[in-house]
Amino acid sequence: MNWKRQDIGMNYTKNYIQILVISICISFLLKQYFLLSLLSFLLFIAILHTYYYQRVGNKLEFINEKKRIRLIKDSTSNLLFSFQNEGLPIWNGNLIISFQTPIAPNGITDIAHTGFYEVKVPFSIGYKKKVTIKIPIKGVQRGLARIKKMEIQIPHPFTEGSVQLDFKPFILMEAIVFPQIYPIDEELLPSRLKQGYLELNSSLYDDPFFPVGTRQYELGDQFHHIHWKASAKTQELQTKVFTKVADVSVLFVLNVKKYYGVVADFEEKIEWLASHIEACYKKDIPYSFMINVRTFGKYPLVYLPMGSGDIHRIQALSLLSILSKTDSLIPFNQMIFYIDSNLELPVAVYVMTHDLEQYVPAISKWEKRTNVIYEANINRREDYNG
């Protein structure tokens, strides 16, 4: 059973039934039949009441589907909780939900506790019915918000007390608030010496999958580039003309460690990186990033491999959203050494770090292989409202 059940106040009902049974016996002995009928009716109601509250909620199912709601700061959405009931109906109940503070209730009454919000909404469901409860939320701060508790309270209609149902399994629904993003106006120059996917007429490379026309055959053209249908039509050999493409790709290297702790402008640096990622996404520029935060898995530190498109953007922003100031950090020099040993540098590398003079000697050798852009200060539009 997924629900932990707790009956509050049922002892009063049991005492009430015992008193009624004794009173009925006395009324029968004294031949007070009207009082006997009245007490018997009350006993029937009390027994029915006990039966209901011993079984209500036994076949109530919460549809616990894995779902992640994505928001940015100050944007709104809804938490949707769906229930299927195959047992006795529930009337005048309350659904209580607790969730972490990266999100907050939007326009409904809540109780704020340390680290989470608690919301109470009315809850009723009939026999063999399905209901969906909608709780409006808004993004408050970057981070991942999980549902900490879900509880249903069913009050007793005739006596004090209630039945309390606590959902025991881990709730798979969660909400993630992406970092704030502001406009980036920088231009990234492509490399004509590397083959890629960006259209550039002056590039040395062709894209063999995108022919754009034909021209007259010239000595030295490759045999498999001949356009045979066009050649048959013009009675002269015609060669396919392909789109010229160049490489444009970016690696963002972010240092968030200072001395023995995290930098003071940790959030601003995350927003800086998220904004540049958004700029690359809009221009369809492949990008990757590396941050000196320790992880356990394929890579020893936070690293997003090169990619582009919608899925890659969501992966990047989701990864940035779950980073915390309490994460274990790696010295920046060790990350530079890891990049030297394991990564092929793309067309451009953005290095965001404090104390540039300390790290430039170790990074300057990258300048022989790629364009290195050093960033020490975060320039953003303070009047940007999202």
Contacts in CASP RR format, 6 or more apart in sequence:
PFRMAT RR
TARGET T0000
AUTHOR 0000-0000-0000
METHOD contacts of the structure
MODEL  1
MNWKRQDIGMNYTKNYIQILVISICISFLLKQYFLLSLLSFLLFIAILHT
YYYQRVGNKLEFINEKKRIRLIKDSTSNLLFSFQNEGLPIWNGNLIISFQ
TPIAPNGITDIAHTGFYEVKVPFSIGYKKKVTIKIPIKGVQRGLARIKKM
EIQIPHPFTEGSVQLDFKPFILMEAIVFPQIYPIDEELLPSRLKQGYLEL
NSSLYDDPFFPVGTRQYELGDQFHHIHWKASAKTQELQTKVFTKVADVSV
LFVLNVKKYYGVVADFEEKIEWLASHIEACYKKDIPYSFMINVRTFGKYP
LVYLPMGSGDIHRIQALSLLSILSKTDSLIPFNQMIFYIDSNLELPVAVY
VMTHDLEQYVPAISKWEKRTNVIYEANINRREDYNG
1 58 0 8 1.000
2 61 0 8 1.000
2 62 0 8 1.000
2 64 0 8 1.000
2 167 0 8 1.000
2 168 0 8 1.000
2 169 0 8 1.000
3 57 0 8 1.000
3 60 0 8 1.000
3 152 0 8 1.000
3 165 0 8 1.000
3 166 0 8 1.000
3 167 0 8 1.000
3 168 0 8 1.000
4 165 0 8 1.000
4 166 0 8 1.000
4 167 0 8 1.000
4 168 0 8 1.000
5 57 0 8 1.000
5 163 0 8 1.000
5 164 0 8 1.000
5 165 0 8 1.000
6 163 0 8 1.000
6 164 0 8 1.000
6 165 0 8 1.000
6 166 0 8 1.000
7 53 0 8 1.000
7 163 0 8 1.000
7 164 0 8 1.000
8 161 0 8 1.000
8 162 0 8 1.000
8 163 0 8 1.000
8 164 0 8 1.000
9 156 0 8 1.000
9 159 0 8 1.000
9 160 0 8 1.000
9 161 0 8 1.000
9 162 0 8 1.000
10 50 0 8 1.000
10 53 0 8 1.000
10 161 0 8 1.000
12 159 0 8 1.000
12 160 0 8 1.000
12 161 0 8 1.000
13 46 0 8 1.000
13 49 0 8 1.000
13 50 0 8 1.000
13 53 0 8 1.000
13 156 0 8 1.000
13 159 0 8 1.000
14 50 0 8 1.000
16 46 0 8 1.000
16 159 0 8 1.000
17 43 0 8 1.000
17 46 0 8 1.000
17 47 0 8 1.000
17 50 0 8 1.000
20 39 0 8 1.000
20 42 0 8 1.000
20 43 0 8 1.000
20 46 0 8 1.000
21 43 0 8 1.000
23 35 0 8 1.000
23 39 0 8 1.000
24 36 0 8 1.000
24 39 0 8 1.000
24 40 0 8 1.000
24 43 0 8 1.000
27 33 0 8 1.000
27 35 0 8 1.000
27 36 0 8 1.000
27 39 0 8 1.000
28 36 0 8 1.000
45 158 0 8 1.000
46 158 0 8 1.000
49 156 0 8 1.000
49 157 0 8 1.000
49 158 0 8 1.000
49 159 0 8 1.000
52 88 0 8 1.000
53 154 0 8 1.000
53 156 0 8 1.000
53 163 0 8 1.000
55 87 0 8 1.000
55 88 0 8 1.000
56 87 0 8 1.000
56 88 0 8 1.000
56 90 0 8 1.000
56 154 0 8 1.000
56 163 0 8 1.000
57 85 0 8 1.000
57 87 0 8 1.000
57 88 0 8 1.000
57 90 0 8 1.000
57 152 0 8 1.000
57 154 0 8 1.000
57 163 0 8 1.000
57 165 0 8 1.000
58 87 0 8 1.000
58 88 0 8 1.000
59 85 0 8 1.000
59 86 0 8 1.000
59 87 0 8 1.000
59 88 0 8 1.000
60 83 0 8 1.000
60 84 0 8 1.000
60 85 0 8 1.000
60 86 0 8 1.000
60 87 0 8 1.000
60 90 0 8 1.000
60 125 0 8 1.000
60 152 0 8 1.000
60 165 0 8 1.000
61 83 0 8 1.000
61 84 0 8 1.000
61 85 0 8 1.000
61 86 0 8 1.000
62 81 0 8 1.000
62 82 0 8 1.000
62 83 0 8 1.000
62 150 0 8 1.000
62 167 0 8 1.000
63 82 0 8 1.000
63 83 0 8 1.000
63 84 0 8 1.000
64 169 0 8 1.000
64 171 0 8 1.000
64 172 0 8 1.000
64 173 0 8 1.000
65 82 0 8 1.000
65 172 0 8 1.000
65 173 0 8 1.000
66 172 0 8 1.000
66 173 0 8 1.000
67 172 0 8 1.000
67 173 0 8 1.000
67 174 0 8 1.000
68 173 0 8 1.000
68 174 0 8 1.000
68 175 0 8 1.000
68 176 0 8 1.000
69 77 0 8 1.000
69 78 0 8 1.000
69 79 0 8 1.000
69 137 0 8 1.000
69 173 0 8 1.000
69 174 0 8 1.000
69 175 0 8 1.000
69 176 0 8 1.000
70 175 0 8 1.000
70 176 0 8 1.000
70 178 0 8 1.000
70 314 0 8 1.000
70 318 0 8 1.000
71 77 0 8 1.000
71 103 0 8 1.000
71 137 0 8 1.000
71 138 0 8 1.000
71 139 0 8 1.000
71 175 0 8 1.000
71 176 0 8 1.000
71 177 0 8 1.000
71 178 0 8 1.000
72 139 0 8 1.000
72 177 0 8 1.000
72 178 0 8 1.000
72 179 0 8 1.000
72 180 0 8 1.000
72 181 0 8 1.000
72 386 0 8 1.000
73 139 0 8 1.000
73 140 0 8 1.000
73 141 0 8 1.000
73 142 0 8 1.000
73 177 0 8 1.000
73 178 0 8 1.000
73 180 0 8 1.000
74 138 0 8 1.000
74 139 0 8 1.000
74 386 0 8 1.000
75 138 0 8 1.000
75 139 0 8 1.000
76 106 0 8 1.000
76 136 0 8 1.000
76 137 0 8 1.000
76 138 0 8 1.000
76 139 0 8 1.000
77 136 0 8 1.000
77 137 0 8 1.000
77 138 0 8 1.000
77 175 0 8 1.000
78 134 0 8 1.000
78 135 0 8 1.000
78 136 0 8 1.000
78 137 0 8 1.000
79 97 0 8 1.000
79 99 0 8 1.000
79 134 0 8 1.000
79 135 0 8 1.000
79 137 0 8 1.000
79 147 0 8 1.000
79 173 0 8 1.000
79 175 0 8 1.000
80 132 0 8 1.000
80 133 0 8 1.000
80 134 0 8 1.000
80 135 0 8 1.000
81 95 0 8 1.000
81 97 0 8 1.000
81 132 0 8 1.000
81 133 0 8 1.000
81 135 0 8 1.000
81 150 0 8 1.000
81 173 0 8 1.000
82 130 0 8 1.000
82 131 0 8 1.000
82 132 0 8 1.000
82 133 0 8 1.000
83 125 0 8 1.000
83 130 0 8 1.000
83 131 0 8 1.000
83 132 0 8 1.000
83 133 0 8 1.000
84 129 0 8 1.000
84 130 0 8 1.000
85 125 0 8 1.000
85 126 0 8 1.000
85 127 0 8 1.000
85 128 0 8 1.000
85 129 0 8 1.000
85 130 0 8 1.000
85 131 0 8 1.000
86 127 0 8 1.000
86 128 0 8 1.000
87 127 0 8 1.000
87 128 0 8 1.000
88 127 0 8 1.000
89 124 0 8 1.000
89 125 0 8 1.000
89 126 0 8 1.000
89 127 0 8 1.000
89 129 0 8 1.000
90 123 0 8 1.000
90 124 0 8 1.000
90 125 0 8 1.000
90 126 0 8 1.000
90 152 0 8 1.000
90 154 0 8 1.000
91 124 0 8 1.000
91 154 0 8 1.000
91 157 0 8 1.000
92 122 0 8 1.000
92 124 0 8 1.000
92 154 0 8 1.000
92 155 0 8 1.000
92 157 0 8 1.000
93 122 0 8 1.000
93 123 0 8 1.000
93 124 0 8 1.000
93 152 0 8 1.000
93 153 0 8 1.000
93 154 0 8 1.000
93 155 0 8 1.000
94 120 0 8 1.000
94 121 0 8 1.000
94 122 0 8 1.000
94 123 0 8 1.000
94 152 0 8 1.000
94 153 0 8 1.000
95 120 0 8 1.000
95 121 0 8 1.000
95 122 0 8 1.000
95 123 0 8 1.000
95 133 0 8 1.000
95 150 0 8 1.000
95 151 0 8 1.000
95 152 0 8 1.000
96 118 0 8 1.000
96 119 0 8 1.000
96 120 0 8 1.000
96 149 0 8 1.000
96 150 0 8 1.000
96 151 0 8 1.000
96 152 0 8 1.000
96 153 0 8 1.000
97 118 0 8 1.000
97 119 0 8 1.000
97 121 0 8 1.000
97 135 0 8 1.000
97 147 0 8 1.000
97 149 0 8 1.000
97 150 0 8 1.000
98 113 0 8 1.000
98 116 0 8 1.000
98 117 0 8 1.000
98 118 0 8 1.000
98 119 0 8 1.000
98 147 0 8 1.000
98 148 0 8 1.000
98 149 0 8 1.000
98 150 0 8 1.000
99 116 0 8 1.000
99 117 0 8 1.000
99 119 0 8 1.000
99 137 0 8 1.000
99 145 0 8 1.000
99 146 0 8 1.000
99 147 0 8 1.000
99 148 0 8 1.000
99 175 0 8 1.000
100 115 0 8 1.000
100 116 0 8 1.000
100 144 0 8 1.000
100 145 0 8 1.000
100 146 0 8 1.000
100 148 0 8 1.000
101 115 0 8 1.000
101 116 0 8 1.000
101 117 0 8 1.000
101 140 0 8 1.000
101 141 0 8 1.000
101 145 0 8 1.000
102 139 0 8 1.000
102 140 0 8 1.000
102 141 0 8 1.000
102 142 0 8 1.000
102 143 0 8 1.000
102 144 0 8 1.000
102 145 0 8 1.000
102 175 0 8 1.000
102 176 0 8 1.000
102 177 0 8 1.000
103 117 0 8 1.000
103 137 0 8 1.000
103 138 0 8 1.000
103 139 0 8 1.000
103 140 0 8 1.000
103 145 0 8 1.000
103 175 0 8 1.000
103 177 0 8 1.000
104 110 0 8 1.000
104 117 0 8 1.000
104 137 0 8 1.000
104 138 0 8 1.000
104 139 0 8 1.000
104 140 0 8 1.000
105 117 0 8 1.000
105 119 0 8 1.000
105 135 0 8 1.000
105 136 0 8 1.000
105 137 0 8 1.000
106 136 0 8 1.000
106 137 0 8 1.000
106 138 0 8 1.000
107 136 0 8 1.000
108 119 0 8 1.000
108 121 0 8 1.000
108 135 0 8 1.000
108 136 0 8 1.000
109 119 0 8 1.000
109 120 0 8 1.000
110 117 0 8 1.000
110 118 0 8 1.000
110 119 0 8 1.000
111 117 0 8 1.000
111 118 0 8 1.000
111 119 0 8 1.000
111 120 0 8 1.000
112 118 0 8 1.000
116 148 0 8 1.000
118 149 0 8 1.000
119 135 0 8 1.000
121 133 0 8 1.000
121 135 0 8 1.000
123 133 0 8 1.000
123 152 0 8 1.000
124 131 0 8 1.000
125 131 0 8 1.000
137 175 0 8 1.000
139 175 0 8 1.000
139 177 0 8 1.000
140 177 0 8 1.000
141 177 0 8 1.000
142 177 0 8 1.000
142 178 0 8 1.000
142 179 0 8 1.000
142 180 0 8 1.000
142 267 0 8 1.000
142 270 0 8 1.000
142 320 0 8 1.000
142 321 0 8 1.000
143 176 0 8 1.000
143 177 0 8 1.000
143 321 0 8 1.000
143 322 0 8 1.000
144 174 0 8 1.000
144 175 0 8 1.000
144 176 0 8 1.000
144 177 0 8 1.000
144 321 0 8 1.000
144 322 0 8 1.000
145 174 0 8 1.000
145 175 0 8 1.000
145 176 0 8 1.000
145 177 0 8 1.000
146 171 0 8 1.000
146 174 0 8 1.000
147 171 0 8 1.000
147 173 0 8 1.000
147 174 0 8 1.000
149 166 0 8 1.000
149 167 0 8 1.000
150 166 0 8 1.000
150 167 0 8 1.000
150 171 0 8 1.000
151 164 0 8 1.000
151 165 0 8 1.000
151 166 0 8 1.000
151 167 0 8 1.000
152 164 0 8 1.000
152 165 0 8 1.000
153 162 0 8 1.000
153 163 0 8 1.000
153 164 0 8 1.000
153 165 0 8 1.000
154 162 0 8 1.000
154 163 0 8 1.000
154 164 0 8 1.000
154 165 0 8 1.000
155 161 0 8 1.000
155 162 0 8 1.000
156 162 0 8 1.000
156 163 0 8 1.000
176 318 0 8 1.000
176 321 0 8 1.000
176 322 0 8 1.000
177 321 0 8 1.000
178 274 0 8 1.000
178 317 0 8 1.000
178 318 0 8 1.000
178 320 0 8 1.000
178 321 0 8 1.000
179 267 0 8 1.000
179 270 0 8 1.000
179 271 0 8 1.000
179 273 0 8 1.000
179 274 0 8 1.000
179 317 0 8 1.000
179 320 0 8 1.000
179 321 0 8 1.000
180 271 0 8 1.000
180 274 0 8 1.000
180 386 0 8 1.000
181 271 0 8 1.000
181 274 0 8 1.000
181 275 0 8 1.000
181 278 0 8 1.000
181 386 0 8 1.000
182 271 0 8 1.000
182 275 0 8 1.000
182 380 0 8 1.000
182 381 0 8 1.000
182 384 0 8 1.000
182 386 0 8 1.000
183 275 0 8 1.000
183 279 0 8 1.000
183 381 0 8 1.000
183 384 0 8 1.000
184 275 0 8 1.000
184 276 0 8 1.000
184 278 0 8 1.000
184 279 0 8 1.000
186 276 0 8 1.000
186 279 0 8 1.000
188 248 0 8 1.000
188 250 0 8 1.000
188 280 0 8 1.000
188 283 0 8 1.000
188 285 0 8 1.000
188 347 0 8 1.000
188 348 0 8 1.000
189 248 0 8 1.000
189 347 0 8 1.000
189 348 0 8 1.000
189 371 0 8 1.000
190 198 0 8 1.000
190 200 0 8 1.000
190 203 0 8 1.000
190 246 0 8 1.000
190 247 0 8 1.000
190 248 0 8 1.000
190 347 0 8 1.000
191 246 0 8 1.000
191 247 0 8 1.000
191 248 0 8 1.000
191 347 0 8 1.000
192 200 0 8 1.000
192 202 0 8 1.000
192 203 0 8 1.000
192 204 0 8 1.000
192 246 0 8 1.000
193 204 0 8 1.000
194 205 0 8 1.000
194 246 0 8 1.000
194 247 0 8 1.000
194 347 0 8 1.000
195 205 0 8 1.000
195 245 0 8 1.000
195 246 0 8 1.000
195 247 0 8 1.000
196 205 0 8 1.000
196 245 0 8 1.000
196 246 0 8 1.000
196 247 0 8 1.000
196 248 0 8 1.000
197 207 0 8 1.000
197 245 0 8 1.000
197 247 0 8 1.000
197 284 0 8 1.000
197 286 0 8 1.000
198 245 0 8 1.000
198 246 0 8 1.000
198 247 0 8 1.000
198 248 0 8 1.000
198 284 0 8 1.000
198 285 0 8 1.000
199 243 0 8 1.000
199 244 0 8 1.000
199 245 0 8 1.000
200 244 0 8 1.000
200 245 0 8 1.000
200 246 0 8 1.000
201 244 0 8 1.000
202 244 0 8 1.000
203 244 0 8 1.000
203 245 0 8 1.000
203 246 0 8 1.000
205 244 0 8 1.000
205 245 0 8 1.000
205 246 0 8 1.000
206 242 0 8 1.000
206 243 0 8 1.000
206 244 0 8 1.000
206 245 0 8 1.000
207 242 0 8 1.000
207 243 0 8 1.000
207 244 0 8 1.000
207 245 0 8 1.000
208 242 0 8 1.000
210 242 0 8 1.000
210 243 0 8 1.000
211 227 0 8 1.000
211 240 0 8 1.000
211 241 0 8 1.000
211 242 0 8 1.000
211 243 0 8 1.000
212 241 0 8 1.000
212 242 0 8 1.000
212 243 0 8 1.000
213 227 0 8 1.000
213 240 0 8 1.000
213 241 0 8 1.000
214 227 0 8 1.000
214 230 0 8 1.000
214 238 0 8 1.000
214 239 0 8 1.000
214 240 0 8 1.000
214 241 0 8 1.000
215 238 0 8 1.000
215 239 0 8 1.000
215 241 0 8 1.000
216 236 0 8 1.000
216 237 0 8 1.000
216 238 0 8 1.000
216 239 0 8 1.000
217 226 0 8 1.000
217 231 0 8 1.000
217 236 0 8 1.000
217 237 0 8 1.000
217 238 0 8 1.000
217 239 0 8 1.000
218 239 0 8 1.000
221 239 0 8 1.000
225 239 0 8 1.000
225 240 0 8 1.000
226 237 0 8 1.000
226 238 0 8 1.000
226 239 0 8 1.000
226 240 0 8 1.000
227 238 0 8 1.000
227 239 0 8 1.000
227 240 0 8 1.000
230 238 0 8 1.000
231 237 0 8 1.000
231 238 0 8 1.000
247 346 0 8 1.000
247 347 0 8 1.000
248 285 0 8 1.000
248 286 0 8 1.000
248 347 0 8 1.000
248 348 0 8 1.000
249 285 0 8 1.000
249 286 0 8 1.000
249 287 0 8 1.000
249 288 0 8 1.000
249 306 0 8 1.000
249 346 0 8 1.000
249 347 0 8 1.000
249 348 0 8 1.000
250 276 0 8 1.000
250 280 0 8 1.000
250 285 0 8 1.000
250 286 0 8 1.000
250 287 0 8 1.000
250 288 0 8 1.000
250 346 0 8 1.000
250 347 0 8 1.000
250 348 0 8 1.000
250 349 0 8 1.000
250 350 0 8 1.000
251 287 0 8 1.000
251 288 0 8 1.000
251 289 0 8 1.000
251 290 0 8 1.000
251 306 0 8 1.000
251 339 0 8 1.000
251 343 0 8 1.000
251 345 0 8 1.000
251 346 0 8 1.000
251 348 0 8 1.000
251 349 0 8 1.000
251 350 0 8 1.000
252 273 0 8 1.000
252 276 0 8 1.000
252 277 0 8 1.000
252 287 0 8 1.000
252 288 0 8 1.000
252 289 0 8 1.000
252 290 0 8 1.000
252 349 0 8 1.000
252 350 0 8 1.000
252 352 0 8 1.000
253 289 0 8 1.000
253 290 0 8 1.000
253 335 0 8 1.000
253 336 0 8 1.000
253 339 0 8 1.000
253 349 0 8 1.000
253 350 0 8 1.000
253 351 0 8 1.000
253 352 0 8 1.000
253 353 0 8 1.000
254 269 0 8 1.000
254 273 0 8 1.000
254 289 0 8 1.000
254 290 0 8 1.000
254 291 0 8 1.000
254 292 0 8 1.000
254 352 0 8 1.000
254 353 0 8 1.000
255 263 0 8 1.000
255 292 0 8 1.000
255 332 0 8 1.000
255 335 0 8 1.000
255 351 0 8 1.000
255 352 0 8 1.000
255 353 0 8 1.000
255 354 0 8 1.000
255 359 0 8 1.000
256 262 0 8 1.000
256 263 0 8 1.000
256 266 0 8 1.000
256 269 0 8 1.000
256 291 0 8 1.000
256 292 0 8 1.000
256 293 0 8 1.000
256 329 0 8 1.000
257 263 0 8 1.000
257 292 0 8 1.000
257 329 0 8 1.000
257 330 0 8 1.000
257 331 0 8 1.000
257 332 0 8 1.000
258 264 0 8 1.000
258 354 0 8 1.000
261 329 0 8 1.000
262 325 0 8 1.000
262 327 0 8 1.000
262 329 0 8 1.000
263 269 0 8 1.000
263 354 0 8 1.000
265 378 0 8 1.000
266 325 0 8 1.000
268 378 0 8 1.000
268 380 0 8 1.000
269 352 0 8 1.000
269 378 0 8 1.000
270 320 0 8 1.000
270 323 0 8 1.000
271 378 0 8 1.000
271 380 0 8 1.000
272 352 0 8 1.000
272 375 0 8 1.000
272 378 0 8 1.000
272 380 0 8 1.000
273 289 0 8 1.000
273 291 0 8 1.000
273 320 0 8 1.000
273 352 0 8 1.000
274 316 0 8 1.000
274 317 0 8 1.000
274 320 0 8 1.000
275 380 0 8 1.000
276 287 0 8 1.000
276 350 0 8 1.000
277 287 0 8 1.000
277 289 0 8 1.000
277 313 0 8 1.000
277 316 0 8 1.000
277 317 0 8 1.000
277 320 0 8 1.000
278 313 0 8 1.000
280 286 0 8 1.000
280 287 0 8 1.000
280 308 0 8 1.000
281 308 0 8 1.000
281 309 0 8 1.000
281 312 0 8 1.000
281 313 0 8 1.000
284 308 0 8 1.000
284 309 0 8 1.000
285 308 0 8 1.000
286 306 0 8 1.000
286 307 0 8 1.000
286 308 0 8 1.000
286 346 0 8 1.000
287 306 0 8 1.000
287 307 0 8 1.000
287 308 0 8 1.000
287 316 0 8 1.000
288 303 0 8 1.000
288 304 0 8 1.000
288 305 0 8 1.000
288 306 0 8 1.000
288 307 0 8 1.000
288 346 0 8 1.000
289 302 0 8 1.000
289 303 0 8 1.000
289 304 0 8 1.000
289 316 0 8 1.000
290 301 0 8 1.000
290 302 0 8 1.000
290 303 0 8 1.000
290 304 0 8 1.000
290 335 0 8 1.000
290 339 0 8 1.000
290 343 0 8 1.000
291 301 0 8 1.000
291 302 0 8 1.000
291 303 0 8 1.000
291 323 0 8 1.000
292 301 0 8 1.000
292 302 0 8 1.000
292 329 0 8 1.000
292 330 0 8 1.000
292 331 0 8 1.000
292 332 0 8 1.000
292 334 0 8 1.000
292 335 0 8 1.000
293 301 0 8 1.000
293 302 0 8 1.000
293 323 0 8 1.000
293 327 0 8 1.000
293 328 0 8 1.000
293 329 0 8 1.000
293 330 0 8 1.000
294 300 0 8 1.000
294 301 0 8 1.000
294 327 0 8 1.000
294 328 0 8 1.000
294 329 0 8 1.000
294 330 0 8 1.000
295 301 0 8 1.000
295 302 0 8 1.000
300 330 0 8 1.000
300 338 0 8 1.000
301 330 0 8 1.000
301 335 0 8 1.000
301 338 0 8 1.000
302 319 0 8 1.000
302 323 0 8 1.000
304 312 0 8 1.000
304 315 0 8 1.000
304 316 0 8 1.000
304 319 0 8 1.000
306 346 0 8 1.000
332 353 0 8 1.000
332 359 0 8 1.000
333 359 0 8 1.000
333 362 0 8 1.000
336 359 0 8 1.000
336 362 0 8 1.000
336 363 0 8 1.000
339 345 0 8 1.000
340 365 0 8 1.000
345 366 0 8 1.000
345 369 0 8 1.000
345 370 0 8 1.000
346 370 0 8 1.000
347 370 0 8 1.000
347 371 0 8 1.000
348 370 0 8 1.000
348 371 0 8 1.000
348 372 0 8 1.000
348 373 0 8 1.000
349 366 0 8 1.000
349 370 0 8 1.000
349 371 0 8 1.000
349 372 0 8 1.000
349 373 0 8 1.000
350 373 0 8 1.000
350 375 0 8 1.000
351 359 0 8 1.000
351 363 0 8 1.000
351 372 0 8 1.000
351 373 0 8 1.000
351 374 0 8 1.000
351 375 0 8 1.000
352 375 0 8 1.000
352 376 0 8 1.000
352 378 0 8 1.000
353 359 0 8 1.000
353 375 0 8 1.000
353 376 0 8 1.000
354 376 0 8 1.000
356 374 0 8 1.000
356 376 0 8 1.000
360 374 0 8 1.000
363 372 0 8 1.000
363 374 0 8 1.000
364 372 0 8 1.000
366 372 0 8 1.000
END
